[in-house]
Amino acid sequence: MSNQEELQRQLREIQLQRQLEMRRHAIPRFGPAVDGVLWSRVPPEEDADKTPQGRILSILELPLKPGVDMHNDSGSNPSRKLWDAALRYISSIPGCCAVEWAQGLEDPPVTLLCMIQWDSTVAWRRFQHSLGFTPLIALLHSDVSNRCAKLDVSGTPRLADAEVGTTIVDVVSVTFPTGDGWSPDGRLAFEESWNALVALVTNGPDGPRHSFAVWLESNASTFFDPTPAESAASTKTATFTAFLAWDRTHYGSHRVDSLCDSLRASLLASYGDGPSLSRRAAQLISQVQPEDHDPRRQPAAPPNSLPDILEAGFPRRCSADLANLREHTAQELARSISDARARTRLFPAPQGFFISQGELYDGNMPVIPEWRSMRGPVHGYHLVDVVWMQLKGRDSAIQGRRIYNQLDNEISALPGFVKTFLAHDVENKAKVAVLTVWEDQDARATALPEYRRILDEFAGSSVHVAAPLTHQAFPMARDPGPGGLRLNQVNYLELTSFHVPTGAVERKLFEHAYGAFARMTEPSVVAGIPKACIVSDAGGWQPAEEAGGSDLQLFTGVLTWVSPAARHEWYEELFRLSRGSYELFGHRLDALKILAAGGVTTRFLELQI
């Protein structure tokens, strides 16, 4: 047995042990399946010849958080841009035939309906193993309904052809309680009664443009070895779902109300009060067709900063081996950590991870950690002001120290002052920064007028400053330990400015995206493992009083680096990895780029301790 096979066997045993433990404390959970086989039981490419033939229709309902509107397709709507990026990735998965999606007619909208056709069960399983819609988790509430239906080999149901934006879709579902998935004769009898009712509303020019109906596949237990009771619980219902597509100009909700009333009466007469009926309406927004997803040409020189990587872009294409992607990633990360411990490389690789589409289903949405705890650090925050200066002349190092001494002498007398630091831009020696640490935000607000007066008078009288001063501010966690301020132990500091459109939703979306990037830099918490960089508990949004009426909000990301060489090599490797796997790296960086629509800039500083 090879080392890789042995590792996979051990991982499987660990997973089984965890599931046995979960059984003692958790309600059984169910996930998407075809023919009763959970999506994860069969890797996408395994036993392809034995897989039942026929198309698969994925039907996903995604609840939205308040304030998210996917209808607006302007470049200023980051939610829609994230959604479009996810759909372009999904269309790159082999076997994807078509994608159609609609937004609920509620005001404000609260749901998205997405239908994806796959040419086979293999393609559908590949989708479940993929990244899927997980980049949008920050847009969603806790549950995503992820169901599918088998279609006839020749079946290609479509909601619209060229009428995108003018189509209203009514989705009518009937769920029958049953222990055996209901009999074929029972299904056929119900379909005949449904077709008869639909025929009553399709007569004349004002009827639905298209209509089709499917039986949803039953979910399956997520446990690898489900008990008979768990298997039975996962197939206790049979669900019939019908789609009626209307021309918006001819749409009348009352006709569907009448149809549903007739259907309820028919169900009550034939089956009693067991079946349940639900209905929701949505406007068809867009159709996405599979397209060419060849990677873009490599840039002439590897990017050496995060803005460079974001500008270069990432090919939104599906990785070749989705089923084993997570295991391979864990092995490669463990190998890089071992190499760093043995000093055969400088530091571990950036950390890649993803949640597969099949893990997003009704009632079992994984919890994604926030970028920063809602309670904040135990000891609260300092606030750091940064003032940037472009100096004249050749002796910028000497002049920078003199300027720093002058400003430190005046600023240190202000109430709430903690300490100042001088820093030189590593890539532009004539640019320097003075960082002022305040006790907290209130202390900074009290001292701010006098602090700005000191700086303005200095800028007006200095002959060494070549351009107007520019300002930046960010929070930094307090450090009560023996070294005092965290900046006291820092040699190289990188400040990256993200310009994000204003809005509470945009703010939360960006925080989620930045948190995902921050976790890339933390491959190991084992003591003694060298790291190229650390996303310290510093950085955040520019104070409101600094906005100055701008339609953008500024977020400052703070990283500390071991050396310029480590920074260069880490970004070079991150870029290589992001182009190699959109699932593990690219989509997280893509989200940063999309959400920071106003641009991204960075400054790499050497602190003069």
C-alpha positions in Angstrom: 0.0 0.0 0.0 1.4 3.4 -1.0 1.8 6.3 1.5 -1.0 8.2 -0.2 -3.4 5.2 0.0 -2.5 4.7 3.7 -3.1 8.3 4.4 -6.5 8.2 2.7 -7.4 5.1 4.7 -6.5 6.8 7.9 -8.5 9.9 6.9 -11.5 7.8 6.2 -11.2 6.0 9.6 -11.0 9.4 11.4 -14.0 10.6 9.5 -16.0 7.5 10.4 -15.1 7.9 14.1 -16.2 11.5 14.0 -19.5 10.6 12.4 -20.1 7.9 15.1 -19.5 10.5 17.7 -21.8 13.0 15.9 -24.6 10.3 15.9 -24.7 10.5 19.7 -25.5 14.2 19.8 -26.9 15.3 16.4 -30.0 14.9 14.4 -29.3 12.9 11.2 -28.5 15.2 8.2 -29.3 14.6 4.6 -27.7 15.8 1.3 -28.4 15.7 -2.4 -28.5 12.3 -4.1 -29.4 10.5 -7.3 -31.0 7.1 -7.1 -30.5 7.2 -3.4 -26.7 7.6 -3.6 -25.3 10.6 -1.9 -23.2 12.9 -4.1 -20.0 12.2 -2.1 -20.3 8.4 -2.1 -19.1 8.2 -5.7 -16.2 10.4 -7.0 -17.2 12.2 -10.2 -15.0 10.2 -12.5 -15.4 6.8 -10.8 -17.7 4.2 -12.5 -18.7 6.6 -15.2 -19.8 3.7 -17.5 -22.0 2.3 -14.8 -23.8 5.6 -14.0 -27.4 5.8 -15.2 -27.7 7.7 -18.4 -29.8 10.9 -18.7 -29.6 14.5 -17.9 -29.8 15.9 -14.4 -31.4 19.2 -13.5 -30.0 21.0 -10.4 -32.7 23.1 -8.7 -31.3 25.5 -6.1 -33.1 28.0 -4.0 -30.8 30.5 -2.2 -32.2 32.8 0.5 -30.7 36.2 0.4 -29.7 38.5 3.3 -31.6 41.8 3.6 -30.3 44.5 1.3 -29.0 42.2 -1.4 -30.4 42.9 -4.8 -29.2 40.7 -7.7 -31.3 42.4 -10.3 -29.1 45.4 -10.6 -26.3 44.4 -13.0 -24.4 47.7 -12.9 -20.7 47.6 -12.3 -21.3 49.2 -8.8 -23.2 46.2 -7.5 -20.7 43.9 -5.9 -23.3 41.3 -5.0 -24.2 40.8 -8.7 -20.6 40.8 -9.7 -19.9 38.0 -7.2 -22.9 36.1 -8.5 -21.8 36.4 -12.1 -18.3 35.3 -11.3 -19.7 32.2 -9.6 -21.9 31.4 -12.6 -19.0 31.7 -15.0 -17.0 29.3 -12.9 -19.9 26.8 -12.7 -20.3 27.0 -16.5 -16.7 25.8 -16.8 -17.5 22.5 -15.1 -17.4 19.7 -17.7 -20.9 18.6 -18.5 -22.7 21.9 -17.8 -25.3 22.4 -20.5 -27.1 25.6 -19.4 -27.7 27.9 -16.4 -30.9 29.9 -15.8 -31.6 31.9 -12.8 -34.4 34.1 -11.4 -34.9 36.5 -8.5 -38.0 36.3 -6.3 -40.8 38.8 -6.9 -40.9 39.6 -3.2 -40.3 43.3 -2.3 -37.5 43.3 -1.2 -36.4 40.1 -2.9 -35.5 37.3 -0.5 -34.7 34.3 -2.7 -32.8 33.3 -5.9 -33.9 30.4 -8.0 -31.1 28.8 -10.1 -31.5 25.9 -12.5 -28.5 24.1 -14.0 -28.7 21.3 -16.6 -26.0 18.6 -16.6 -25.4 16.1 -19.3 -25.0 13.2 -16.9 -25.0 12.1 -13.3 -21.2 12.2 -13.5 -21.3 15.9 -14.4 -23.8 16.6 -11.6 -21.5 14.9 -9.0 -18.6 16.9 -10.3 -20.7 20.1 -9.6 -21.4 18.8 -6.1 -17.7 18.2 -5.5 -16.9 21.7 -6.8 -16.8 25.1 -5.3 -20.3 25.8 -6.6 -22.0 28.7 -5.0 -19.8 28.8 -1.9 -18.2 32.2 -2.8 -21.7 33.7 -2.2 -22.1 32.3 1.4 -21.8 35.9 2.8 -24.8 36.8 0.7 -27.0 34.0 2.0 -29.0 33.1 5.1 -28.2 29.8 6.8 -30.0 27.3 4.4 -29.6 26.5 0.7 -32.0 24.1 -0.9 -30.0 21.9 -3.2 -32.1 19.3 -5.0 -32.1 17.7 -8.4 -34.3 15.8 -10.8 -33.5 13.2 -13.5 -34.7 14.2 -17.0 -35.4 12.1 -20.0 -32.4 11.7 -22.2 -34.0 14.0 -24.8 -35.4 16.4 -22.2 -34.1 19.9 -22.3 -36.5 22.0 -20.3 -35.9 25.8 -20.6 -37.6 28.7 -18.9 -37.1 31.1 -21.8 -35.3 31.5 -25.1 -34.6 35.1 -26.1 -37.0 36.6 -23.5 -34.6 37.1 -20.6 -35.9 39.9 -18.4 -39.5 39.6 -19.6 -40.3 36.2 -18.1 -42.1 35.5 -14.8 -41.6 31.9 -13.5 -44.1 30.3 -11.1 -42.8 27.3 -9.2 -45.5 25.0 -7.8 -44.4 22.1 -5.6 -46.4 19.3 -4.1 -44.9 17.1 -1.4 -46.4 13.7 -0.7 -45.6 12.0 2.6 -44.6 8.4 1.8 -42.3 5.8 3.1 -41.3 4.3 -0.2 -41.0 7.2 -2.6 -44.5 6.6 -3.9 -45.5 4.2 -6.6 -45.0 4.8 -10.4 -48.8 4.4 -10.9 -49.5 7.0 -8.2 -47.1 9.5 -9.8 -48.6 8.9 -13.2 -52.1 9.5 -11.9 -51.1 12.7 -10.3 -49.3 13.9 -13.4 -52.4 13.4 -15.4 -54.5 15.5 -13.0 -51.8 18.2 -13.0 -51.7 18.3 -16.8 -55.4 18.7 -17.0 -55.4 21.7 -14.7 -52.5 23.3 -16.6 -54.4 22.8 -19.9 -57.1 25.1 -18.5 -54.8 28.0 -18.2 -52.7 27.4 -21.3 -55.6 28.0 -23.7 -55.4 31.3 -25.5 -52.6 33.8 -26.1 -52.3 34.8 -22.4 -51.3 31.4 -21.1 -47.8 30.4 -20.0 -45.1 30.4 -22.7 -43.4 27.2 -21.4 -44.3 24.7 -18.7 -42.6 21.5 -17.5 -42.6 19.4 -14.3 -40.2 17.0 -12.6 -40.0 14.7 -9.6 -37.3 15.7 -7.3 -34.8 13.1 -6.2 -34.8 12.2 -2.5 -32.0 13.2 -0.3 -29.7 10.7 1.3 -28.1 10.4 4.8 -24.7 12.1 5.0 -23.3 9.3 7.2 -21.0 6.9 5.3 -22.8 3.9 7.0 -26.4 5.0 7.4 -28.6 2.9 9.6 -31.9 1.5 8.1 -33.8 4.1 10.1 -31.6 7.0 8.7 -32.0 5.7 5.2 -35.7 5.5 5.6 -35.9 9.0 7.1 -34.1 10.4 4.1 -36.7 9.2 1.6 -39.9 9.8 3.5 -41.3 12.3 1.0 -41.9 12.5 -2.7 -41.8 16.0 -4.2 -43.3 17.1 -7.6 -42.2 20.5 -8.8 -43.6 22.3 -11.8 -42.4 25.4 -13.6 -44.7 27.8 -15.5 -43.0 30.5 -17.5 -45.2 33.5 -18.4 -44.6 36.5 -20.6 -44.4 39.4 -18.1 -46.9 41.5 -20.1 -49.5 38.7 -19.9 -48.7 37.6 -16.4 -51.6 37.5 -13.9 -51.0 36.1 -10.5 -54.7 35.4 -10.1 -54.6 32.7 -12.7 -51.9 30.8 -10.9 -53.9 31.4 -7.6 -56.9 29.8 -9.3 -54.8 26.9 -10.6 -53.4 26.3 -7.1 -56.8 26.4 -5.5 -58.1 23.8 -8.0 -55.0 21.7 -7.3 -55.6 21.8 -3.5 -59.2 20.7 -3.9 -58.1 17.9 -6.2 -55.4 16.8 -3.7 -57.8 16.9 -0.8 -60.4 14.8 -2.7 -57.9 12.2 -3.9 -55.3 12.0 -1.1 -56.7 13.6 2.0 -54.8 16.3 3.9 -51.4 14.6 3.6 -49.9 16.4 0.6 -48.6 20.0 1.1 -48.5 22.6 -1.6 -46.1 25.6 -2.0 -45.8 28.3 -4.6 -43.3 31.0 -5.3 -42.8 33.4 -8.2 -39.6 34.9 -9.6 -38.5 37.0 -12.5 -36.0 35.3 -14.9 -32.9 37.5 -15.0 -30.3 35.8 -17.1 -29.1 32.7 -18.8 -25.4 31.7 -18.8 -24.0 29.5 -21.6 -20.8 27.5 -21.2 -17.9 29.3 -22.6 -14.2 29.0 -23.3 -12.3 29.0 -20.0 -8.7 28.7 -21.2 -6.3 30.4 -18.7 -5.1 33.9 -19.5 -1.5 34.4 -20.7 1.0 34.6 -17.9 2.3 38.2 -17.1 5.8 39.0 -18.2 7.0 39.2 -14.6 5.5 37.5 -11.5 3.5 39.9 -9.4 5.2 40.9 -6.1 2.3 42.4 -4.3 -1.4 41.8 -3.7 -2.6 44.6 -6.0 -0.4 43.1 -8.7 -2.0 39.7 -8.3 -5.5 41.1 -8.3 -4.8 43.1 -11.4 -3.4 40.0 -13.2 -6.7 38.2 -12.7 -7.6 34.5 -12.4 -9.0 32.0 -14.9 -12.4 30.9 -13.6 -12.1 27.3 -14.6 -12.9 24.0 -12.9 -10.0 22.0 -11.5 -9.4 18.5 -13.0 -9.6 16.4 -9.8 -12.4 17.8 -7.6 -13.1 14.7 -5.6 -9.6 14.6 -4.2 -8.8 18.3 -4.2 -9.2 18.7 -0.4 -7.1 15.7 0.4 -4.3 16.7 -2.0 -4.3 20.2 -0.5 -4.0 18.9 3.0 -1.1 16.7 2.0 0.7 19.5 0.1 0.3 21.9 3.0 1.5 19.3 5.5 4.5 18.7 3.3 5.4 22.4 3.1 5.1 22.7 6.9 7.5 19.8 7.3 9.9 21.3 4.8 9.8 24.6 6.6 10.5 22.9 9.9 13.4 21.1 8.3 14.6 24.5 6.9 14.5 23.2 3.3 12.2 26.1 2.4 11.8 29.5 4.0 8.1 29.1 5.1 5.0 27.0 4.5 2.9 27.5 1.4 -0.2 29.7 1.5 -3.2 27.8 2.8 -5.9 26.8 0.4 -9.3 25.4 1.4 -12.8 25.3 0.1 -16.3 24.1 0.9 -17.8 21.9 -1.8 -21.2 22.6 -3.3 -22.6 19.3 -2.0 -22.1 20.5 1.6 -24.6 23.4 1.0 -28.0 21.9 1.4 -31.2 22.3 3.4 -30.4 22.6 7.1 -26.7 22.0 7.0 -25.0 25.1 5.9 -21.4 25.2 7.2 -20.5 28.1 9.5 -17.9 30.4 7.9 -15.7 32.2 10.5 -15.9 36.0 10.4 -12.8 38.0 9.7 -12.7 39.3 13.3 -14.6 38.3 16.4 -17.7 40.4 16.9 -16.4 41.1 20.5 -13.1 42.3 19.3 -9.8 41.6 21.1 -9.9 41.2 24.9 -8.0 44.3 25.6 -9.6 46.6 23.0 -8.0 48.6 20.2 -5.5 51.4 19.8 -6.0 53.7 16.8 -3.1 54.3 14.5 -2.8 57.5 12.3 -0.4 57.4 9.3 0.8 60.5 7.6 2.6 60.0 4.3 5.3 62.4 3.0 7.2 62.7 -0.2 10.6 64.2 0.5 12.9 66.3 -1.7 16.6 65.9 -2.1 19.0 63.0 -1.9 19.3 62.8 1.9 15.8 61.5 2.5 16.9 59.2 5.3 18.5 62.1 7.3 15.6 64.5 6.5 13.1 61.8 7.5 14.7 61.3 10.9 14.8 65.1 11.5 11.1 65.5 10.5 10.1 62.6 12.7 11.9 64.0 15.7 10.2 67.4 15.2 6.8 65.9 14.9 7.3 63.4 17.7 8.3 66.2 20.0 5.0 68.1 19.4 2.6 65.2 19.0 3.8 63.4 22.1 2.4 66.3 24.2 -1.2 65.6 23.1 -3.6 63.8 25.4 -4.1 60.1 24.6 -0.8 59.8 22.8 1.0 56.4 23.1 4.0 56.4 20.7 5.1 57.4 17.2 7.1 55.4 14.7 9.1 56.4 11.6 8.9 54.2 8.5 10.5 54.3 5.0 8.8 53.0 1.9 11.0 50.0 0.9 10.2 50.6 -2.8 10.5 54.4 -2.8 13.1 55.7 -0.4 12.0 59.3 -0.8 8.6 58.4 0.7 8.3 58.2 4.5 5.5 57.7 7.0 5.0 58.8 10.6 2.7 56.4 12.5 1.1 57.8 15.6 -0.5 55.4 18.1 -3.4 56.7 20.2 -4.8 55.1 23.4 -8.2 54.5 21.7 -10.6 56.0 19.2 -12.1 58.5 21.7 -8.6 59.8 22.7 -7.7 60.1 19.0 -11.0 62.0 18.3 -10.2 64.4 21.1 -6.6 65.1 19.9 -7.4 65.1 16.2 -7.9 68.9 15.6 -4.6 69.8 17.4 -2.8 66.8 15.7 -4.0 68.0 12.3 -3.0 71.6 13.1 0.5 70.5 13.9 0.8 68.6 10.6 -0.7 71.4 8.5 1.7 74.0 10.0 4.6 71.6 9.4 3.6 71.0 5.8 3.2 74.7 5.2 6.6 75.6 6.5 8.8 72.7 5.5 11.1 73.0 2.5 11.7 69.2 2.4 8.2 68.0 1.6 7.5 67.7 -2.2 3.8 67.0 -2.1 0.8 67.5 0.2 0.5 65.2 3.1 -1.9 62.3 2.8 -3.5 60.5 5.7 -4.7 57.1 6.7 -6.0 55.5 10.0 -6.7 52.0 11.2 -7.4 50.2 14.5 -4.7 47.9 16.1 -5.3 45.5 19.0 -3.7 46.3 22.3 -0.9 44.1 23.4 -0.6 43.9 27.2 2.3 41.5 27.2 6.0 42.1 27.8 7.0 44.0 24.6 4.3 46.6 24.9 3.0 47.7 21.5 2.9 45.2 18.7 4.7 47.6 16.4 7.7 47.4 18.7 8.4 43.9 17.4 7.8 44.7 13.7 10.6 45.3 11.1 8.5 45.2 7.9 4.9 46.3 7.6 2.6 46.3 4.6 -0.4 48.5 4.5 -2.9 47.7 1.7 -5.7 50.1 1.0 -9.0 48.7 -0.4 -11.5 51.2 -1.7 -14.9 49.6 -1.3 -18.3 51.1 -2.4 -20.3 52.5 0.5 -23.1 50.4 2.1 -23.6 48.0 5.0 -23.9 44.9 2.7 -20.7 45.9 0.8 -18.9 46.3 4.1 -19.9 42.9 5.4 -19.1 41.2 2.1 -15.6 42.7 2.0 -14.9 41.7 5.6 -15.8 38.2 4.7 -13.6 38.2 1.7 -10.6 39.7 3.6 -11.1 37.2 6.3 -10.7 34.4 3.7 -7.5 36.0 2.4 -6.2 36.4 6.0 -6.6 32.7 6.6 -4.4 31.9 3.6 -1.5 33.3 5.6 -1.9 31.0 8.6 -0.9 27.5 7.5 0.1 26.3 10.9 -0.2 27.3 14.5 2.5 24.9 15.6 5.3 26.6 17.5 8.6 27.0 15.7 7.2 26.9 12.2 8.6 30.0 10.3 6.1 32.2 8.5 6.6 34.7 5.7 3.9 37.0 7.0 1.3 37.4 9.7 -2.1 39.1 9.4 -1.9 40.8 12.8 -4.9 41.8 14.7 -4.7 45.2 13.1 -6.3 47.0 10.3 -9.9 47.8 9.5 -12.1 50.6 8.3 -11.1 54.3 8.1 -12.9 56.3 10.8 -16.1 57.9 9.6 -14.7 61.4 10.1 -12.0 60.7 7.6 -14.4 59.8 4.7 -14.8 63.4 3.6 -18.0 62.8 1.6 -16.4 60.1 -0.5 -18.6 57.5 -2.2 -16.0 54.9 -1.2 -15.1 53.5 2.2 -11.4 52.7 2.9 -10.3 49.4 4.5 -6.6 49.1 5.5 -5.2 45.6 5.6 -2.1 45.2 7.8 0.5 42.4 7.2 3.9 42.0 8.9 6.7 40.4 7.0 10.0 38.6 7.9 11.9 40.3 5.1 11.4 41.8 1.6 12.7 38.5 0.1 10.0 36.5 2.0 7.3 38.9 0.8 8.4 38.5 -2.8 8.5 34.7 -2.7 5.2 34.4 -0.8 3.3 36.5 -3.3 5.0 34.8 -6.2 3.8 31.4 -4.8 0.3 32.7 -4.1 0.0 33.9 -7.7 1.1 30.5 -9.0 -1.3 28.7 -6.8 -4.3 31.0 -7.5 -3.9 30.4 -11.3 -3.5 26.6 -10.6 -6.7 26.3 -8.6 -9.6 28.7 -8.6 -11.4 26.6 -6.0 -8.6 26.9 -3.4 -7.1 30.3 -4.0 -8.4 32.2 -7.0 -12.0 32.7 -5.9 -11.0 34.3 -2.6 -8.7 36.8 -4.3 -11.3 37.3 -7.0 -13.8 38.3 -4.3 -11.3 40.9 -3.0 -10.9 42.4 -6.4 -14.6 42.5 -7.1 -15.6 44.1 -3.8 -12.8 46.6 -3.8 -14.2 48.2 -7.0 -12.5 51.5 -6.2 -9.1 50.0 -6.5 -6.3 48.5 -4.4 -3.0 50.1 -3.5 -0.2 49.0 -1.2 2.8 50.4 0.7 5.6 48.2 2.0 7.3 49.9 4.9 10.5 49.3 7.0 10.0 50.6 10.5 12.9 52.5 11.9 12.9 51.1 15.5 
